Amino acid sequence: MNLHKRRFLQLSTSAMGLAAMGRPTFAGALPYGLLESKPYAGTTLNIVCNVTPQFEGLMLRADQFTEMTGIETEWTFIPFGSLQEKINAEGIAANGTFDVVNYLDSWGPPNEHWLMRLDDVMARDGISMDRYPTAFARSAQYEGETLGFPLRAHAQLMFYRKDIVPEPPQSWEELIEIGKGLKETNPDISPLALYYNNDGNRQNLFIWINFLWAAGADIFNDDWSAAWATEDGIQATQDYIALHTVHEVTNPSSLAFVEQDARQSFMQGNSAMIPVWWWSYSGFHNPEISTLSKEQVAFSGMPSYRGNKKTYAISMPFSISKYSRNPEAAWEFMKWLSNPDLEKANATEREVKGRQIINNVVTHISSLKDAEVNAANDYIQEAAWDSLKDSDIMPQIPEWPEVGDILSAAIADAAAGGNVPELMTAAAEQSNRVLRRAGRIQ
């Protein structure tokens, strides 16, 4: 049998593996729809995921899964900056090194060809994506099909120094006024930490898109032509850029900042406000990495723009590789990994096997609304749930990374003093060429 035929058979077998699994029989002893009698005992699953306390906490609890199923797990943790390369290499190698993979949602569409669809086994085992906020659920899907579970996902919040900002800004216009006042009363502290750098991860689009959506504009039209170069879209972009170039309420280093730099600026007391993902909260008052005390840090919802508010949500789903030699055991693991009891424990218990785990990230609606989860985390889940009620995600198409890079470069050039209408119009023309070449624009 030649190599191509063997690989075809391997892919076909893996892809059909989950769909062909028999309906489970339960004796009522095992939760989360896990199979009785440990049919996959002795299997070892290999998982690759991002480095984060949330996932470390899950890994430390994985002996619960092994005890219930007999399935062992091996975890490989990769820093976020290297994870995309690792995921791309896994897809190219097609050798099933990892059974379960973790990735940023926007990487899903370019890799969807080797990620298993889960809808059939979810329906069989009574699992619905309705357990997640709509934006989180959509971030783990592609063309209406479920690729994985959004087990790490984030809402945007505005964090601020409550010792010098008594009330958080309700609008971006109000933030500008607060910022101008802070420059008078606290000249050694920049009012706002933003990140305009074209870093390759398109982070400088994360806040910009709040402005774009709130203005009634969008990234694409229905025919996939660029939609951001309209009058409303360009005005929204100008107002986002003007925080730095006109109003000068941003940290002077914001042109060079990536998100991590902006967080560091806030933690080191150099900036008074920062719009960023909710997971950052624990680090902002962690004495090992921050100069701020818990009493100095507060959070609120994102400011409105033109009286409207729409935020960006992001996730890092877990999926099963089609190249896995153990798809059935991997599905058992996914059922356990995504259960809300585990998620709640991971967000409320601060020590696991002698290790301190500080994590406030939950993704189930039930967890976001849970009184105990909120009480353990200063009610940040309540704020996140409110933010998520009107959130959306970046376009889930394989071409998005290329288009997003075009936009990210335009935003960086604009923040450096470039002509916003010219840059955004040119970016729209480039995007149209990319999507025309891909066959999306006819």
TORDREN-916546 format. One line per field, with one value per residue (C-alpha): residue number from 1; z, y, x; residue in three letters. Coordinates in nm, 2 decimals, m for minus. Layout:
BEGIN
seq <- (NUM ...)
z <- (Z ...)
y <- (Y ...)
x <- (X ...)
type <- (ALA ...)
This chain:
BEGIN
seq <- (1 2 3 4 5 6 7 8 9 10 11 12 13 14 15 16 17 18 19 20 21 22 23 24 25 26 27 28 29 30 31 32 33 34 35 36 37 38 39 40 41 42 43 44 45 46 47 48 49 50 51 52 53 54 55 56 57 58 59 60 61 62 63 64 65 66 67 68 69 70 71 72 73 74 75 76 77 78 79 80 81 82 83 84 85 86 87 88 89 90 91 92 93 94 95 96 97 98 99 100 101 102 103 104 105 106 107 108 109 110 111 112 113 114 115 116 117 118 119 120 121 122 123 124 125 126 127 128 129 130 131 132 133 134 135 136 137 138 139 140 141 142 143 144 145 146 147 148 149 150 151 152 153 154 155 156 157 158 159 160 161 162 163 164 165 166 167 168 169 170 171 172 173 174 175 176 177 178 179 180 181 182 183 184 185 186 187 188 189 190 191 192 193 194 195 196 197 198 199 200 201 202 203 204 205 206 207 208 209 210 211 212 213 214 215 216 217 218 219 220 221 222 223 224 225 226 227 228 229 230 231 232 233 234 235 236 237 238 239 240 241 242 243 244 245 246 247 248 249 250 251 252 253 254 255 256 257 258 259 260 261 262 263 264 265 266 267 268 269 270 271 272 273 274 275 276 277 278 279 280 281 282 283 284 285 286 287 288 289 290 291 292 293 294 295 296 297 298 299 300 301 302 303 304 305 306 307 308 309 310 311 312 313 314 315 316 317 318 319 320 321 322 323 324 325 326 327 328 329 330 331 332 333 334 335 336 337 338 339 340 341 342 343 344 345 346 347 348 349 350 351 352 353 354 355 356 357 358 359 360 361 362 363 364 365 366 367 368 369 370 371 372 373 374 375 376 377 378 379 380 381 382 383 384 385 386 387 388 389 390 391 392 393 394 395 396 397 398 399 400 401 402 403 404 405 406 407 408 409 410 411 412 413 414 415 416 417 418 419 420 421 422 423 424 425 426 427 428 429 430 431 432 433 434 435 436 437 438 439 440 441 442)
z <- (0.00 m0.10 0.13 m0.02 0.00 0.36 0.46 0.28 0.47 0.80 0.75 0.64 0.94 1.19 1.04 1.06 1.40 1.61 1.39 1.41 1.78 1.93 2.16 2.52 2.79 3.14 3.47 3.63 3.81 3.58 3.52 3.20 2.97 3.02 2.91 3.17 3.19 3.08 2.72 2.64 2.96 2.89 2.61 2.65 2.50 2.40 2.44 2.33 2.47 2.56 2.88 3.13 3.49 3.38 3.18 3.44 3.68 3.44 3.39 3.77 3.80 3.51 3.74 3.81 3.44 3.45 3.76 3.59 3.24 3.27 3.00 3.07 2.95 2.86 2.83 2.63 2.72 2.45 2.50 2.30 2.08 1.96 1.96 1.61 1.46 1.65 1.54 1.18 1.19 1.34 1.05 0.79 0.95 0.96 1.19 1.49 1.74 1.94 1.98 2.12 2.02 2.15 1.92 1.88 1.72 1.41 1.34 1.32 0.96 0.80 0.99 0.97 0.73 1.00 1.29 1.37 1.35 1.68 1.61 1.57 1.89 2.08 1.98 2.07 2.41 2.49 2.47 2.31 2.22 2.38 2.71 2.59 2.51 2.14 2.06 2.24 2.06 1.72 1.78 1.79 1.48 1.11 0.85 1.11 1.22 1.56 1.56 1.94 2.27 2.37 2.70 2.73 2.61 2.69 2.72 2.71 3.01 3.11 3.40 3.59 3.89 4.13 4.35 4.08 3.86 4.10 3.83 3.51 3.18 3.03 2.68 2.49 2.48 2.86 2.87 2.68 2.93 3.22 3.05 3.00 3.37 3.47 3.27 3.49 3.82 3.77 3.50 3.58 3.48 3.13 3.12 2.89 2.78 2.42 2.18 1.82 1.72 1.41 1.60 1.37 1.59 1.49 1.85 1.74 1.59 1.92 2.04 1.70 1.62 1.91 1.74 1.40 1.51 1.74 1.44 1.24 1.01 0.97 0.83 0.53 0.33 0.25 m0.08 0.12 m0.01 0.25 0.45 0.67 0.42 0.44 0.58 0.92 0.92 0.84 1.10 1.36 1.27 1.29 1.64 1.75 1.62 1.76 2.11 2.05 1.78 1.86 2.22 2.34 2.63 2.55 2.68 2.46 2.39 2.26 1.91 2.02 2.26 2.21 2.45 2.70 2.70 2.78 3.06 3.20 3.18 3.39 3.64 3.69 3.76 3.44 3.30 3.47 3.24 3.00 2.79 2.78 2.83 3.16 3.24 3.31 3.64 3.86 3.73 3.78 4.16 4.19 4.41 4.23 3.90 3.98 4.18 4.23 4.53 4.49 4.64 4.35 4.07 3.95 3.63 3.44 3.10 2.78 2.70 2.44 2.11 1.96 2.22 2.11 2.25 2.08 2.20 2.06 2.21 2.15 2.24 2.24 2.16 2.22 1.92 1.83 1.55 1.25 1.26 1.61 1.65 1.95 1.85 2.07 2.38 2.28 2.28 2.63 2.73 2.57 2.75 3.08 3.00 2.91 3.20 3.41 3.74 3.65 3.52 3.84 4.06 3.85 3.90 4.27 4.42 4.46 4.52 4.34 4.45 4.64 4.36 4.36 4.07 4.02 3.74 3.68 3.32 3.27 2.95 3.04 3.09 3.41 3.54 3.44 3.64 3.93 4.26 4.41 4.11 4.11 4.49 4.45 4.17 4.28 4.05 3.74 3.57 3.61 3.43 3.16 3.11 3.06 2.81 2.62 2.57 2.27 2.15 1.82 1.68 1.40 1.06 1.06 0.71 0.61 0.45 0.76 0.88 0.55 0.55 0.92 0.87 0.60 0.84 1.13 0.92 0.82 1.18 1.28 1.00 1.09 1.46 1.35 1.17 0.84 0.65 0.78 0.48 0.24 0.45 0.51 0.15 0.03 0.28 0.15 m0.21 m0.10 0.09 m0.21 m0.43 m0.17 m0.15 m0.52 m0.57 m0.32 m0.50 m0.23 m0.43 m0.77)
y <- (0.00 0.34 0.63 0.84 0.55 0.48 0.84 0.86 0.55 0.69 1.02 0.85 0.62 0.90 1.12 0.85 0.73 0.95 0.93 0.55 0.53 0.34 0.51 0.49 0.29 0.43 0.27 0.61 0.60 0.82 1.19 1.40 1.12 0.92 0.56 0.29 m0.01 0.20 0.08 0.28 0.21 0.20 0.47 0.77 1.09 1.37 1.72 2.04 2.38 2.73 2.81 2.95 2.89 2.79 2.50 2.41 2.37 2.14 1.93 1.90 1.77 1.52 1.23 1.25 1.17 0.89 0.74 0.75 0.62 0.46 0.70 0.86 1.21 1.38 1.76 1.97 2.34 2.59 2.97 3.17 3.33 2.98 2.80 2.90 2.77 2.44 2.41 2.48 2.22 1.96 2.01 1.98 1.67 1.49 1.23 1.24 1.35 1.52 1.39 1.71 2.06 2.41 2.71 3.07 3.09 3.28 2.99 2.75 2.81 2.77 2.44 2.32 2.04 1.84 1.92 1.68 1.79 1.72 1.80 1.44 1.31 1.62 1.56 1.19 1.27 1.56 1.84 2.18 2.48 2.68 2.64 2.91 3.28 3.32 3.48 3.21 2.93 3.08 3.12 2.74 2.68 2.69 2.73 2.62 2.31 2.27 2.22 2.23 2.37 2.73 2.64 2.95 3.26 3.62 3.93 4.28 4.51 4.85 4.82 5.14 5.27 5.35 5.55 5.81 5.74 5.75 5.66 5.46 5.62 5.53 5.64 5.70 6.07 6.07 5.88 6.16 6.41 6.20 6.15 6.52 6.58 6.31 6.48 6.78 6.61 6.31 6.41 6.12 5.86 5.82 5.81 5.51 5.22 5.11 4.89 5.00 4.79 4.57 4.26 3.98 3.87 4.16 4.29 4.65 4.55 4.44 4.79 4.94 4.70 4.83 5.17 5.02 4.81 5.08 5.32 5.07 4.97 4.62 4.44 4.28 4.33 4.03 3.98 3.97 4.30 4.52 4.73 4.94 5.22 5.37 5.72 5.58 5.32 5.58 5.82 5.54 5.46 5.83 5.86 5.54 5.67 6.02 5.89 5.88 6.14 6.42 6.39 6.24 6.05 5.73 5.62 5.77 5.43 5.29 5.29 5.02 4.85 4.50 4.39 4.25 4.58 4.77 4.54 4.58 4.96 4.94 4.69 4.91 5.21 5.39 5.40 5.47 5.28 4.98 4.81 4.45 4.09 4.00 3.73 4.00 4.09 3.84 3.96 4.33 4.28 3.99 4.12 3.90 4.08 4.40 4.71 4.76 4.64 4.48 4.80 5.00 4.80 4.81 4.71 4.81 4.74 4.88 5.25 5.32 5.51 5.74 5.61 5.25 4.96 4.64 4.45 4.19 3.84 3.59 3.22 2.94 2.62 2.26 2.03 1.67 1.61 1.40 1.24 1.11 0.73 0.76 0.97 0.78 0.82 1.19 1.25 1.10 1.35 1.64 1.55 1.56 1.86 2.08 1.99 2.29 2.13 2.12 2.47 2.60 2.42 2.56 2.92 2.90 2.66 2.84 2.54 2.21 1.94 2.20 2.45 2.79 2.84 3.19 3.17 3.36 3.24 3.05 3.01 2.84 3.07 2.89 2.96 3.33 3.36 3.14 3.32 3.12 3.17 3.55 3.58 3.41 3.65 3.99 3.95 3.99 3.71 3.93 4.22 3.98 3.84 4.19 4.26 3.94 4.02 4.23 4.08 3.95 3.77 3.83 3.67 3.30 3.24 3.09 3.42 3.63 3.61 3.76 4.03 4.10 4.16 4.41 4.59 4.57 4.73 5.01 5.08 5.09 5.33 5.55 5.57 5.68 5.98 5.84 5.95 5.74 5.76 5.68 5.39 5.23 5.27 5.11 4.83 4.77 4.74 4.50 4.29 4.28 4.15 3.88 3.76 3.79 3.57 3.32 3.31 3.47 3.79 3.71)
x <- (0.00 0.15 0.19 m0.09 m0.34 m0.24 m0.28 m0.62 m0.74 m0.61 m0.79 m1.12 m1.11 m1.04 m1.31 m1.57 m1.45 m1.67 m1.97 m1.95 m1.93 m2.22 m2.47 m2.34 m2.51 m2.50 m2.55 m2.59 m2.25 m2.04 m2.13 m2.10 m2.20 m1.88 m1.90 m1.93 m1.69 m1.39 m1.37 m1.07 m0.87 m0.50 m0.51 m0.29 m0.40 m0.16 m0.29 m0.12 m0.23 m0.14 0.05 m0.20 m0.30 m0.64 m0.51 m0.25 m0.54 m0.73 m0.41 m0.36 m0.72 m0.69 m0.64 m1.01 m1.07 m0.82 m0.99 m1.33 m1.21 m0.87 m0.75 m0.41 m0.33 0.00 0.00 0.23 0.22 0.33 0.37 0.11 0.37 0.48 0.15 0.03 0.35 0.30 m0.06 0.03 0.31 0.08 m0.16 0.11 0.27 m0.06 0.09 m0.14 0.12 m0.15 m0.50 m0.65 m0.53 m0.59 m0.58 m0.69 m1.03 m0.91 m0.67 m0.96 m1.08 m0.73 m0.70 m1.06 m0.97 m0.80 m1.03 m1.31 m1.68 m1.85 m2.22 m2.33 m2.17 m2.28 m2.64 m2.61 m2.47 m2.70 m2.44 m2.55 m2.34 m2.63 m2.45 m2.20 m2.26 m2.34 m2.01 m1.81 m2.01 m1.96 m1.59 m1.55 m1.76 m1.69 m1.97 m2.22 m2.04 m1.88 m1.50 m1.45 m1.54 m1.44 m1.29 m1.08 m1.27 m1.26 m1.48 m1.34 m1.36 m1.22 m0.98 m0.89 m0.70 m0.99 m0.76 m0.72 m1.02 m1.32 m1.57 m1.51 m1.58 m1.92 m1.82 m1.50 m1.59 m1.60 m1.27 m1.11 m1.23 m1.12 m0.78 m0.73 m0.81 m0.56 m0.28 m0.33 m0.37 m0.13 0.12 0.35 0.08 m0.05 m0.43 m0.47 m0.26 m0.34 m0.16 m0.12 0.17 0.15 0.26 0.16 m0.13 m0.36 m0.39 m0.43 m0.77 m0.92 m1.03 m1.07 m1.34 m1.55 m1.55 m1.63 m1.92 m2.07 m2.06 m2.28 m2.00 m1.85 m1.55 m1.72 m2.03 m2.25 m2.06 m1.73 m1.61 m1.44 m1.69 m1.47 m1.39 m1.74 m1.79 m1.90 m1.62 m1.35 m1.48 m1.48 m1.12 m1.02 m1.17 m0.99 m0.66 m0.73 m0.71 m0.33 m0.27 m0.51 m0.63 m0.30 m0.46 m0.27 0.06 0.33 0.47 0.14 0.27 0.53 0.30 0.15 m0.12 0.14 0.33 0.01 m0.08 0.27 0.23 m0.09 0.06 0.37 0.16 0.25 m0.10 m0.43 m0.68 m0.66 m0.93 m0.83 m0.94 m1.10 m0.84 m0.59 m0.76 m0.57 m0.24 m0.32 m0.31 m0.07 0.22 0.47 0.42 0.23 0.30 m0.08 m0.28 m0.63 m0.77 m0.64 m0.78 m1.14 m1.32 m1.63 m1.79 m1.64 m1.72 m1.98 m1.91 m2.17 m2.41 m2.37 m2.17 m2.06 m1.76 m1.52 m1.50 m1.23 m1.17 m0.92 m1.11 m1.00 m1.06 m0.99 m0.75 m0.87 m0.52 m0.58 m0.55 m0.78 m1.08 m1.32 m1.10 m1.04 m1.42 m1.44 m1.18 m1.36 m1.68 m1.49 m1.28 m1.58 m1.81 m1.93 m1.85 m1.48 m1.49 m1.65 m1.39 m1.11 m1.24 m1.31 m1.04 m0.71 m0.49 m0.46 m0.21 m0.01 0.01 m0.16 m0.39 m0.54 m0.80 m1.12 m1.20 m1.52 m1.72 m2.05 m2.34 m2.42 m2.07 m2.09 m2.41 m2.30 m2.31 m2.02 m1.80 m1.87 m1.82 m1.48 m1.37 m1.50 m1.80 m1.60 m1.80 m2.11 m1.94 m1.81 m2.16 m2.30 m2.02 m2.09 m2.46 m2.37 m2.04 m1.92 m1.61 m1.37 m1.46 m1.43 m1.28 m0.95 m0.84 m0.89 m0.53 m0.41 m0.69 m0.64 m0.27 m0.35 m0.58 m0.34 m0.07 m0.30 m0.40 m0.03 0.05 m0.25 m0.15 0.20 0.05 m0.07 m0.37 m0.66 m0.90 m0.62 m0.48 m0.82 m0.93 m0.61 m0.65 m1.00 m0.87 m0.60 m0.86 m1.09 m0.80 m0.72 m1.08 m1.14 m0.83 m0.97 m1.30 m1.52 m1.58 m1.72)
type <- (MET ASN LEU HIS LYS ARG ARG PHE LEU GLN LEU SER THR SER ALA MET GLY LEU ALA ALA MET GLY ARG PRO THR PHE ALA GLY ALA LEU PRO TYR GLY LEU LEU GLU SER LYS PRO TYR ALA GLY THR THR LEU ASN ILE VAL CYS ASN VAL THR PRO GLN PHE GLU GLY LEU MET LEU ARG ALA ASP GLN PHE THR GLU MET THR GLY ILE GLU THR GLU TRP THR PHE ILE PRO PHE GLY SER LEU GLN GLU LYS ILE ASN ALA GLU GLY ILE ALA ALA ASN GLY THR PHE ASP VAL VAL ASN TYR LEU ASP SER TRP GLY PRO PRO ASN GLU HIS TRP LEU MET ARG LEU ASP ASP VAL MET ALA ARG ASP GLY ILE SER MET ASP ARG TYR PRO THR ALA PHE ALA ARG SER ALA GLN TYR GLU GLY GLU THR LEU GLY PHE PRO LEU ARG ALA HIS ALA GLN LEU MET PHE TYR ARG LYS ASP ILE VAL PRO GLU PRO PRO GLN SER TRP GLU GLU LEU ILE GLU ILE GLY LYS GLY LEU LYS GLU THR ASN PRO ASP ILE SER PRO LEU ALA LEU TYR TYR ASN ASN ASP GLY ASN ARG GLN ASN LEU PHE ILE TRP ILE ASN PHE LEU TRP ALA ALA GLY ALA ASP ILE PHE ASN ASP ASP TRP SER ALA ALA TRP ALA THR GLU ASP GLY ILE GLN ALA THR GLN ASP TYR ILE ALA LEU HIS THR VAL HIS GLU VAL THR ASN PRO SER SER LEU ALA PHE VAL GLU GLN ASP ALA ARG GLN SER PHE MET GLN GLY ASN SER ALA MET ILE PRO VAL TRP TRP TRP SER TYR SER GLY PHE HIS ASN PRO GLU ILE SER THR LEU SER LYS GLU GLN VAL ALA PHE SER GLY MET PRO SER TYR ARG GLY ASN LYS LYS THR TYR ALA ILE SER MET PRO PHE SER ILE SER LYS TYR SER ARG ASN PRO GLU ALA ALA TRP GLU PHE MET LYS TRP LEU SER ASN PRO ASP LEU GLU LYS ALA ASN ALA THR GLU ARG GLU VAL LYS GLY ARG GLN ILE ILE ASN ASN VAL VAL THR HIS ILE SER SER LEU LYS ASP ALA GLU VAL ASN ALA ALA ASN ASP TYR ILE GLN GLU ALA ALA TRP ASP SER LEU LYS ASP SER ASP ILE MET PRO GLN ILE PRO GLU TRP PRO GLU VAL GLY ASP ILE LEU SER ALA ALA ILE ALA ASP ALA ALA ALA GLY GLY ASN VAL PRO GLU LEU MET THR ALA ALA ALA GLU GLN SER ASN ARG VAL LEU ARG ARG ALA GLY ARG ILE GLN)
